[in-house]
Amino acid sequence: MALVAVLWLAAIGLAPALRLLAEALGPAFVPMLQDPGIWRAAWRSLLVASGATLLATLIGAAQAGLLLLRAVPGRGLWIFLSILPLLVPPQILALAFTQMGGPSSPLLISLGLAPPLGSANPFHGPGGMMLLLGIQGAPLVFLAIAALVRRVPGELLAAARGLGASPAEALRQVVWPLLLPGVMAGAGLAFVAALGNFGIAAMLGIPGRYTLLTVLIWQRLSATGPAALSQVAALSLLLAAVALPGLLAQFLAARRAGWRGGRAFEPLAATAWSRLAMVPLGVYLVLVLLLPLLALLASALVPAMGMPVTTATATLRHFAATVAPGAHTLSAFGNSLLLSGGAALLLGAAALPVALALRYRLVRWATLGVDLPYALPGACTAVSVILLVLGLPGGGAVYGTIGLILFAYLARFQALALRPVAAAASRLDPALEDAARGMGAGPLRRLVAVHLPPLAPALGAGAILVMLLAVNEVTVSSLLHGPGTQTLGVLVFNLQDGGQSPQAAAVSCLSLLLVIGLIGTATLLGRKLPAGTLPWRP
């Protein structure tokens, strides 16, 4: 089992990364250093990611202090709503904000708040990118802090209270110093996520003429195809190098968070001030979730942009077009469901033996190979997979196919599928396997009869998490798709880029319904899992 686990992890993790490194350090590396356009895009990427990280850290830490440390009314629902921006696909979030601003917004026109014709959309450009990337990064900071809150020793808080500290003083002087590694880890995650985001960078950066590295990689690969692989490999390596501060922050945070708690931390009783703080939190969620999604729906209901939503103008024809026979949306839905479902099934099946083999040191080291593609920007994964496959005999026939995208999804999301299963496997009683071995059960029999039943909920939850993020994925598929293999994320981007905003809004609305269904399914499975296995159940 350990040998199979190592070979699997090496094939989908280490091999693409090493192939990318070998190609990036080739002849294209030195010319890249002399291209001012590349350095301009790199500087812009660093600037936008830094601004987004600062905003994400402020929002995520404030939400954590309110919802994780205080037992405010409706705490579970507020936590879910605070994490929800992370679950909205980035290209859909960018489309929603775009259609909430500007003179042609159906929602603003209906409310009589539209700016004058000819006004620029306020979300196009670096400021809009920082804002949206910060909104999507805030849940990452929140979740990183939540992971440490579960480990805070409750005895420390009781001791501080016993020494005369008020609840607020105990939180400030005892609890928050222990949570600072979580803040650092969350900031690192938000930085890397912002740096590698393609959906928001393309939807807001291209109209604003503010090109980031992820968009530059897509532009150069789209313009010349595989002939530009050496150049885009060098660009991907540069993108990975720019991401190093975020990776370093996560590494240092993990080293500083090595302590383990005793009695579980219990949130303190809500105060009048914490209840009052729920008001700005509610306003924030309305501004970043409700209003943009209403703008998205309004754009899908009008015949064309620039028209108000009234009983006379409202139409469902854009929704009807998405499900009409022969529509590209049907094939995009099919491709996305096939890819996300196939990746979820394969990664879920692989996660079981890998999680059980983690007791071997070699397997633990090999998991770094799948942590790397998930930690680095998605563009790096896409380019590394192209390079690896095209280097194989007959690999050129795979370029632009569903199989290539599926392999990239396996490399990208294996870590996500493995984590809940590994956490659940670490709690298994080894005496069960010893007893089964003593009764003559072979490895496969023990895997199916002993390990699979208790780990099935974690396998299901991990698979649904993979499907939830992969079904609307755009960064990897935008670089790998070919004729007939476009996915939902790519379709939304192409429709908006082609000036078909109402159709893009209709497809986005249907995609969000699919996301809601997956969240509901995962929540039902998550009732049997420990807290923290699903991101919206800290």
Summary of the structure (lengths in Angstrom):
residues: 538
radius of gyration: 23.8
end to end distance: 31.9
largest distance: 79.2
contacts: 1968
relative contact order: 0.14
helix: 75%
strand: 1%
